[in-house]
Amino acid sequence: MALIVAVLILALLFGGLGFAVHALWIVALVVFAAWVLGFFMRSASGSGSSRWYRW
């Protein structure tokens, strides 16, 4: 019985970990897409004096 409970707890732990990693990949892709869109939109508008970095 304890072995079954341990296996179920491990399955829940690894399943939750897999879901968290999947969610983090989705968040990373959304942030990357927003960064790329912002980079192209800023470089397309305005003259060359506006830079995308602060230094």
N, CA, C and O atoms as a MOPAC input file, in Angstrom:
PM7 MOZYME 1SCF
protein

 N      0.82600 1    -1.20200 1     0.00000 1
 C      0.00000 1     0.00000 1     0.00000 1
 C      0.86700 1     1.26200 1     0.00000 1
 O      0.58300 1     2.21400 1    -0.72600 1
 N      1.91200 1     1.26400 1     0.80800 1
 C      2.80400 1     2.42600 1     0.85700 1
 C      3.51300 1     2.61400 1    -0.48200 1
 O      3.77500 1     3.74300 1    -0.89900 1
 N      3.82200 1     1.50100 1    -1.15400 1
 C      4.47300 1     1.59400 1    -2.46000 1
 C      3.54000 1     2.24000 1    -3.48900 1
 O      3.97600 1     3.05100 1    -4.30600 1
 N      2.27200 1     1.88000 1    -3.44400 1
 C      1.29700 1     2.47000 1    -4.37400 1
 C      1.15300 1     3.96400 1    -4.11000 1
 O      1.09500 1     4.76000 1    -5.04800 1
 N      1.09500 1     4.34600 1    -2.84000 1
 C      0.98800 1     5.76800 1    -2.49100 1
 C      2.23800 1     6.51500 1    -2.94800 1
 O      2.13800 1     7.62400 1    -3.47200 1
 N      3.40900 1     5.92000 1    -2.75600 1
 C      4.65100 1     6.56500 1    -3.17900 1
 C      4.68600 1     6.73400 1    -4.69700 1
 O      5.11200 1     7.77600 1    -5.19400 1
 N      4.24200 1     5.71800 1    -5.43500 1
 C      4.21600 1     5.80800 1    -6.89700 1
 C      3.22800 1     6.88100 1    -7.34000 1
 O      3.51900 1     7.63500 1    -8.26900 1
 N      2.06900 1     6.96400 1    -6.69700 1
 C      1.08900 1     7.99400 1    -7.04700 1
 C      1.62100 1     9.39200 1    -6.75400 1
 O      1.41500 1    10.31500 1    -7.54200 1
 N      2.30100 1     9.55000 1    -5.62700 1
 C      2.87500 1    10.86100 1    -5.29300 1
 C      3.95400 1    11.23700 1    -6.30500 1
 O      4.01900 1    12.38600 1    -6.74300 1
 N      4.79700 1    10.28200 1    -6.67900 1
 C      5.82300 1    10.56100 1    -7.68800 1
 C      5.20100 1    10.89800 1    -9.04100 1
 O      5.68800 1    11.78100 1    -9.74700 1
 N      4.11900 1    10.19300 1    -9.40500 1
 C      3.45400 1    10.48900 1   -10.67600 1
 C      2.86000 1    11.89200 1   -10.65800 1
 O      2.95900 1    12.61700 1   -11.64700 1
 N      2.24900 1    12.28000 1    -9.55200 1
 C      1.70500 1    13.63300 1    -9.44800 1
 C      2.81500 1    14.67800 1    -9.48900 1
 O      2.67100 1    15.72400 1   -10.12000 1
 N      3.92100 1    14.38600 1    -8.81200 1
 C      5.04000 1    15.32600 1    -8.78100 1
 C      5.63100 1    15.51900 1   -10.17400 1
 O      5.83100 1    16.65100 1   -10.61500 1
 N      5.91200 1    14.41000 1   -10.87000 1
 C      6.50000 1    14.52400 1   -12.20400 1
 C      5.50100 1    15.06600 1   -13.21500 1
 O      5.88900 1    15.78200 1   -14.13900 1
 N      4.22700 1    14.74000 1   -13.05900 1
 C      3.20700 1    15.30400 1   -13.94200 1
 C      3.09000 1    16.80000 1   -13.75300 1
 O      2.97800 1    17.54300 1   -14.72800 1
 N      3.11500 1    17.25000 1   -12.50700 1
 C      3.07000 1    18.68200 1   -12.23500 1
 C      4.31500 1    19.38700 1   -12.72400 1
 O      4.24300 1    20.51500 1   -13.21100 1
 N      5.45600 1    18.73100 1   -12.59900 1
 C      6.71000 1    19.30500 1   -13.08900 1
 C      6.69000 1    19.43200 1   -14.60300 1
 O      7.13500 1    20.43700 1   -15.15700 1
 N      6.17400 1    18.41300 1   -15.26600 1
 C      6.06500 1    18.47300 1   -16.72200 1
 C      5.13000 1    19.58100 1   -17.17600 1
 O      5.40900 1    20.27100 1   -18.15700 1
 N      4.02000 1    19.75400 1   -16.46500 1
 C      3.08400 1    20.83100 1   -16.80500 1
 C      3.72700 1    22.19400 1   -16.58700 1
 O      3.53500 1    23.10700 1   -17.39000 1
 N      4.49200 1    22.33700 1   -15.50200 1
 C      5.15100 1    23.61600 1   -15.22900 1
 C      6.18700 1    23.93000 1   -16.30400 1
 O      6.29800 1    25.07600 1   -16.74000 1
 N      6.93800 1    22.93100 1   -16.73000 1
 C      7.93700 1    23.15100 1   -17.78000 1
 C      7.24900 1    23.52500 1   -19.08700 1
 O      7.71900 1    24.40400 1   -19.81000 1
 N      6.13700 1    22.85800 1   -19.39200 1
 C      5.39000 1    23.17900 1   -20.61200 1
 C      4.84800 1    24.60500 1   -20.55200 1
 O      4.92100 1    25.34000 1   -21.53700 1
 N      4.31000 1    24.99300 1   -19.40700 1
 C      3.78200 1    26.35400 1   -19.25700 1
 C      4.90300 1    27.38500 1   -19.36600 1
 O      4.70800 1    28.44800 1   -19.95600 1
 N      6.06200 1    27.08500 1   -18.80900 1
 C      7.18500 1    28.01300 1   -18.91000 1
 C      7.67000 1    28.15200 1   -20.35300 1
 O      8.07600 1    29.24000 1   -20.76200 1
 N      7.63400 1    27.07200 1   -21.12600 1
 C      8.00200 1    27.17300 1   -22.53900 1
 C      7.02800 1    28.06700 1   -23.28600 1
 O      7.43700 1    28.85700 1   -24.13800 1
 N      5.72800 1    27.95000 1   -22.97200 1
 C      4.73100 1    28.80000 1   -23.63000 1
 C      4.97000 1    30.26000 1   -23.26900 1
 O      4.92100 1    31.13200 1   -24.13700 1
 N      5.22900 1    30.53200 1   -21.99300 1
 C      5.50700 1    31.90700 1   -21.56300 1
 C      6.76400 1    32.43300 1   -22.25100 1
 O      6.79400 1    33.58200 1   -22.69100 1
 N      7.80000 1    31.60200 1   -22.34600 1
 C      9.03800 1    32.02900 1   -22.99700 1
 C      8.81000 1    32.34000 1   -24.47600 1
 O      9.37200 1    33.30500 1   -24.99600 1
 N      7.99600 1    31.54000 1   -25.15500 1
 C      7.71400 1    31.80700 1   -26.56400 1
 C      6.91800 1    33.09100 1   -26.74700 1
 O      7.16200 1    33.84000 1   -27.69300 1
 N      5.96700 1    33.35300 1   -25.85100 1
 C      5.18800 1    34.59300 1   -25.93900 1
 C      6.09000 1    35.80400 1   -25.71400 1
 O      5.98800 1    36.79400 1   -26.43800 1
 N      6.97500 1    35.73300 1   -24.71500 1
 C      7.88900 1    36.84500 1   -24.44000 1
 C      8.84500 1    37.05500 1   -25.61500 1
 O      9.12300 1    38.19300 1   -25.99200 1
 N      9.34200 1    35.97100 1   -26.18800 1
 C     10.24200 1    36.08600 1   -27.33600 1
 C      9.53400 1    36.70700 1   -28.53500 1
 O     10.10400 1    37.54800 1   -29.23000 1
 N      8.28300 1    36.29000 1   -28.77900 1
 C      7.52300 1    36.86200 1   -29.90100 1
 C      7.27100 1    38.34800 1   -29.67400 1
 O      7.36500 1    39.13800 1   -30.61300 1
 N      6.95300 1    38.74000 1   -28.44200 1
 C      6.73100 1    40.16000 1   -28.14800 1
 C      8.02200 1    40.95100 1   -28.33000 1
 O      7.99100 1    42.07800 1   -28.82300 1
 N      9.15200 1    40.37400 1   -27.93900 1
 C     10.43700 1    41.05900 1   -28.09900 1
 C     10.77100 1    41.24900 1   -29.57200 1
 O     11.20100 1    42.32800 1   -29.97900 1
 N     10.57400 1    40.20300 1   -30.37300 1
 C     10.87000 1    40.30100 1   -31.80400 1
 C      9.94600 1    41.31000 1   -32.47300 1
 O     10.39700 1    42.11600 1   -33.28700 1
 N      8.65100 1    41.27300 1   -32.13700 1
 C      7.71800 1    42.23900 1   -32.72400 1
 C      8.08700 1    43.66600 1   -32.32900 1
 O      8.06300 1    44.56600 1   -33.16900 1
 N      8.42300 1    43.87700 1   -31.07800 1
 C      8.82200 1    45.20400 1   -30.63800 1
 C     10.09800 1    45.67000 1   -31.30200 1
 O     10.24100 1    46.85100 1   -31.62000 1
 N     11.02500 1    44.75700 1   -31.51300 1
 C     12.28000 1    45.10400 1   -32.18000 1
 C     12.02200 1    45.55800 1   -33.61100 1
 O     12.55700 1    46.57800 1   -34.04600 1
 N     11.20400 1    44.80400 1   -34.34600 1
 C     10.93400 1    45.16500 1   -35.73900 1
 C     10.05400 1    46.39900 1   -35.84200 1
 O     10.25200 1    47.21700 1   -36.74100 1
 N      9.09300 1    46.55500 1   -34.95000 1
 C      8.21600 1    47.72300 1   -35.01800 1
 C      8.98700 1    48.99600 1   -34.68600 1
 O      8.74600 1    50.04300 1   -35.28700 1
 N      9.90700 1    48.91100 1   -33.73500 1
 C     10.67700 1    50.10300 1   -33.38300 1
 C     11.69100 1    50.44000 1   -34.46900 1
 O     11.91300 1    51.61500 1   -34.76000 1
 N     12.31100 1    49.42800 1   -35.07200 1
 C     13.30100 1    49.70900 1   -36.11000 1
 C     12.63400 1    50.19500 1   -37.39400 1
 O     13.25000 1    50.93500 1   -38.16200 1
 N     11.39600 1    49.79600 1   -37.63900 1
 C     10.71000 1    50.22500 1   -38.85900 1
 C     10.21400 1    51.66100 1   -38.74000 1
 O     10.18400 1    52.38600 1   -39.73400 1
 N      9.82700 1    52.08100 1   -37.54200 1
 C      9.28900 1    53.43200 1   -37.37900 1
 C     10.38400 1    54.38200 1   -36.92200 1
 O     11.25300 1    54.00400 1   -36.13700 1
 N     10.34100 1    55.61500 1   -37.41300 1
 C     11.30200 1    56.62000 1   -36.98000 1
 C     12.58100 1    56.56500 1   -37.77800 1
 O     12.76700 1    55.71000 1   -38.64500 1
 N     13.45200 1    57.49500 1   -37.46500 1
 C     14.72900 1    57.55900 1   -38.17100 1
 C     15.75500 1    56.67200 1   -37.47900 1
 O     15.44200 1    55.96300 1   -36.52200 1
 N     16.97100 1    56.72500 1   -37.97500 1
 C     18.01600 1    55.88100 1   -37.42400 1
 C     18.56500 1    56.36700 1   -36.10200 1
 O     19.36800 1    55.67400 1   -35.47700 1
 N     18.14300 1    57.56300 1   -35.65200 1
 C     18.68500 1    58.08500 1   -34.40200 1
 C     18.11900 1    57.35500 1   -33.18900 1
 O     18.74500 1    57.33900 1   -32.13000 1
 N     16.95000 1    56.75600 1   -33.33300 1
 C     16.34800 1    56.02400 1   -32.22100 1
 C     16.96300 1    54.63500 1   -32.13900 1
 O     16.95500 1    53.88600 1   -33.11600 1
 N     17.49300 1    54.29800 1   -30.98300 1
 C     18.14300 1    53.00400 1   -30.81400 1
 C     17.28000 1    52.10600 1   -29.93600 1
 O     16.51700 1    52.59300 1   -29.10200 1
 N     17.40400 1    50.78300 1   -30.12600 1
 C     16.62600 1    49.84200 1   -29.33900 1
 C     17.30100 1    49.52600 1   -28.00700 1
 O     16.70600 1    48.86500 1   -27.15600 1
 N     18.52800 1    49.98600 1   -27.81900 1
 C     19.19200 1    49.79900 1   -26.53400 1
 C     19.40200 1    51.16500 1   -25.89400 1
 O     19.33800 1    52.19300 1   -26.56900 1
 N     19.65400 1    51.16800 1   -24.58900 1
 C     19.71500 1    52.42400 1   -23.85400 1
 C     21.12000 1    53.00700 1   -23.83000 1
 O     21.26800 1    54.20900 1   -23.61300 1
 N     22.14600 1    52.21300 1   -24.04100 1
 C     23.49400 1    52.73500 1   -24.00800 1
 C     23.92900 1    52.94600 1   -25.41700 1
 O     25.05300 1    53.38900 1   -25.65700 1

